[in-house]
């Protein structure tokens, strides 16, 4: 029996997949905490960097950063303990955003003092270099 078989059109499956993907993406809302973490990490490798820092699987970190999965208490605790990329302090500030909590205000005050001190140190170094160049030249 020779019967001519027509191949199935892949367009139908592809369009269905695209529709599901768009619907999935439209209902995902990334939390402010994960948005802040995403902004602090390197752009191309944010999920890989987060997976390394948190010691979590890569796919879990990708889902956290795209909003497909919400962060739980364990993830938040790990994020608060990170010093790399200034993540811990920024996560604390993102959690307390809009709330008048004393310790969060203290963290904000210390952060602004740290930034001012860093700027003062940089200005002092530039001034010292300019004086040295003036003496030598």
Residue pairs with C-beta under 8 A, 6 or more apart in sequence:
24 68
28 66
28 67
28 68
29 67
30 38
30 65
30 66
30 67
31 67
31 70
31 71
32 94
32 97
33 71
33 76
33 79
33 91
33 94
33 95
34 64
34 65
34 67
34 71
35 94
36 90
36 91
36 93
36 94
37 50
37 65
37 79
37 87
37 90
37 91
38 46
38 65
40 85
40 86
40 87
40 90
41 49
41 50
41 85
41 87
42 49
46 65
47 58
47 61
47 62
47 65
48 58
48 61
49 85
50 56
50 61
50 64
50 65
51 57
51 58
51 60
51 61
53 82
53 84
53 87
54 61
54 75
54 78
54 79
54 82
55 78
56 75
56 78
60 69
63 69
64 71
64 75
71 79
76 91
76 95
79 87
79 88
79 91
80 88
80 91
80 92
81 88
82 88
82 91
89 107
89 111
92 104
92 107
93 104
93 107
93 108
93 111
96 104
